[in-house]
Amino acid sequence: MILILVLPVLFFHLIGDDPAKQKKNATRNIAVVNEDMGASESENTARFGQDVVAALSERPDYTWTVVNRSAAENGLKNRKPS
């Protein structure tokens, strides 16, 4: 019975009252794999992958890193950012 009462108290004491809360100055690192080769039709060329990466880099609350597929897979496998 005492164990049932102590475990939640200990749990919330160790992780805090809001484990999902972000620190004010925390930056989140996200790796992006861009394999877009672009497409062309007549004289028009579209490279949407470059446009998406440029749009993502405008978000100051995230740190975006463009990596190749192998680096991303290794990062996921080893649970380490690339």
C-alpha positions in Angstrom: 0.0 0.0 0.0 2.8 2.4 0.9 4.6 1.5 -2.4 1.5 2.5 -4.3 1.5 5.9 -2.7 5.3 6.5 -2.9 5.8 5.6 -6.6 3.8 8.4 -8.1 5.3 10.9 -5.7 8.8 9.8 -6.6 8.0 9.7 -10.3 6.7 13.3 -10.4 9.5 14.5 -8.2 12.1 13.1 -10.6 10.6 14.3 -13.9 8.8 17.4 -12.7 5.1 18.2 -12.9 5.2 18.6 -16.8 7.6 16.2 -18.6 6.5 17.5 -22.0 7.3 21.1 -21.1 10.2 22.6 -23.1 12.9 24.8 -21.6 12.6 28.4 -22.8 15.9 28.5 -24.6 15.9 24.9 -25.8 16.4 24.2 -29.5 15.2 21.1 -31.1 17.5 19.4 -33.6 15.9 17.8 -36.6 17.6 16.0 -39.5 16.0 16.3 -43.0 16.7 13.9 -45.8 16.2 15.7 -49.2 16.4 13.3 -52.1 14.5 15.5 -54.5 16.2 15.4 -57.9 13.9 18.1 -59.3 11.8 18.0 -62.4 11.8 19.9 -65.6 9.2 20.5 -68.2 10.0 22.6 -71.2 12.0 25.6 -69.8 10.7 25.3 -66.3 12.5 23.5 -63.5 11.1 22.7 -60.1 13.1 21.8 -57.1 10.6 21.5 -54.3 13.1 19.8 -52.0 15.3 22.9 -51.9 12.2 25.1 -51.4 11.1 23.0 -48.4 14.5 23.0 -46.8 14.7 26.8 -47.3 11.3 27.3 -45.7 12.2 25.0 -42.8 15.4 26.9 -42.1 13.4 30.1 -41.4 12.0 28.5 -38.2 14.4 29.8 -35.4 13.0 27.4 -32.8 14.3 24.4 -34.7 17.8 23.5 -35.9 17.5 21.8 -39.3 20.3 19.7 -40.6 20.2 18.2 -44.1 21.8 14.8 -44.2 21.9 11.9 -46.6 19.7 8.8 -46.2 22.6 6.7 -44.8 23.4 9.3 -42.1 19.7 9.5 -41.1 19.3 5.7 -40.9 22.5 5.4 -38.8 21.2 8.2 -36.5 17.9 6.4 -36.0 19.7 3.1 -35.5 22.1 4.5 -32.9 19.6 7.0 -31.5 22.1 9.8 -32.1 21.6 12.9 -34.3 23.6 13.0 -37.5 
